[in-house]
């Protein structure tokens, strides 16, 4: 149970942002009496990628990689206990599938968050500074209540950043953003607002989200045609072999932690398919559907094209004019509608911590306060 001292607002750990990572930390620390922890989130409730909770999509990892089980399988905040409390344990057993629906995972996370007193929603962290009292360094955290705009000041020995990322749109493409050009993070909302029936749709990107959006549009079978472009060399699967999973073992984590920072940076560049690729199941579903649609000599209305980078999008009447680079060639393309997916960028909040932390090329955060 968290032992928060309301009198002086001093705790051992403050977590900024409540996504799955900090939520897992909050759940695990809740039963450690020696740790006083608080976690702040500006949203009024827990949300996990609401724009991408597409029906039929699942997690890319088995349910045991929930918030707590791999650290404490006996925790009451495990996914299996959630199923028990929801009277769904036997249904899950009969399902015989380790990969749970995204919608259910989101509901599970909210179920955990609602039970934790240490998780404070509707509280926006505005500033963090490093102070020293009685020879001890602490973080001073200013937090504003979203509802009444009052500000509280907290002190903590440790700071955990779990603020996630935000969509990053290349500057050359930002002028095209609007009703028909948008990021996949808004897919479900925009899908209700924009009718794809009889239209040309383009998906840009090669990750899991792009694949899920492409498959969802393909399954609806209403678009006139669908183009899927990526600047990557192909539509690669996520590394998920038995030996590949050893990268997530405690032994490798301990080994990696002790490496020099330069070596860590070099290794991370080589390990991107551990988390950036498309699940084999999604690739299989896409290919099976394309194969079925092409039976009996039917012409497919889809184009999947790698090594194609979109540099500029221009709206010309009802069409969109794409400036793309395909390999070493530049080609113009004409499309009526585009659904775009790009990489993610570090949250702007991190920039206000630049005196305490260094943001690296891949969004990693290094402590430079000492």
KACOR-V149086 format. One record per helix or strand. SS is the DSSP state (H for helix, E for strand). FROM is the first residue (numbers start at 1). TO is the last residue. If there is no record, write none. Layout:
ss=SS from=FROM to=TO
ss=SS from=FROM to=TO
//
This chain:
ss=E from=5 to=5
ss=E from=10 to=16
ss=H from=20 to=29
ss=E from=37 to=41
ss=H from=50 to=52
ss=E from=58 to=58
ss=H from=79 to=85
ss=H from=89 to=95
ss=E from=101 to=101
ss=H from=102 to=113
ss=E from=119 to=121
ss=E from=123 to=133
ss=E from=136 to=145
ss=E from=151 to=161
ss=E from=165 to=167
ss=H from=171 to=174
ss=E from=183 to=183
ss=H from=184 to=193
ss=E from=200 to=204
ss=H from=208 to=220
ss=E from=225 to=229
ss=E from=237 to=237
ss=H from=244 to=248
ss=H from=250 to=257
ss=H from=261 to=270
ss=H from=272 to=274
ss=E from=278 to=278
ss=H from=280 to=293
ss=H from=295 to=297
ss=E from=302 to=305
ss=E from=308 to=316
ss=E from=319 to=326
ss=E from=329 to=335
ss=E from=339 to=340
ss=E from=344 to=346
ss=H from=348 to=353
ss=E from=357 to=359
ss=E from=365 to=367
//
